[in-house]
Amino acid sequence: MAVCAYVLIQTEVGKAANVAKEVGAIAGVLSAEDVTGPYDVIVRAEAPSVDDLGKMVVSKIQMVDGITRTLTCPVVNL
């Protein structure tokens, strides 16, 4: 069973649209949308395990130019 998560992203001013576009092209990212509020982009991502999800966030998503901070929220099935 795959692990899904929402990744909330803060960006540099004026970079949200470009960040959403670049992050949206990463394998495992199901959607990336620019939004208003305390976060600039919200991503829905999927990976085979929590470790793989963490590696995706750290080695791929956080490497996109213009990102200043991320918050990963794993989806739980209650």
N, C-alpha and C positions, 0 to 999 in steps of 0.2 A: 504494500500500500504506500503510495507516494505521500510525501509531506508537503502541505501547502502553507503559504504564509503571505501576509501583506507586508510589504516593505515601504515604510513611510520615509520620504526623502526631502531634505531641505537642500536648496540650491543657492548658488550665488544669484544676485539680482539679474534678471533678464535671461537666465539660462534654463528655465524650467522646460520650455518646449523642446529645446535641443537635447536635454537630459532624457526626457520622456521618449524621444525618438530613438536615441542611442541605446537606452536600457531595454526598450521594447524589442530590439533586434537580438538580444542575448538569448541563447538557448536556455529553456526552462522558464523564461518569463512569459506568462500567459497574457498579461495586459499591463500597459503603463500609461497612465493618464495624468495630465497636469490639472491641478486643482487649486482652489483658493483656501486660505486659512493658514494655520501654523506650519503646514507642510506644503510643498510645491508640487510634488509628484507622488502618486500612490501606485505601487506595483503589486500585481498578484503573481507569485512565482511558485513553481513546483519542482521538487527534487526527490530522488529515491529515498533519501534519509536525512535526518537532521544535520549530520555532518556534511553531507553534500550540499544542503541548503546553505549552511554557514560558509562553506568554501565558495559557493556562487556569489554570495553577498560580498565577502571580503575580497576575493580575487577578480571578480568581474564587475559587479554593480558598483562597488565603491571606487573602482578605478576610472569610472567615467568622469571626464573633465567637467567641472562645475558643481559637483556634489560636495556639500559641506558636512552633512550628517545624515545617518540612516537610523531607523528604528525598525527592527524585524519583529513582526507579530505572528507567530505560528497559529494556524487554525486548529482548533480542538473540536472534537465531536463529543458533545456531552449527552 
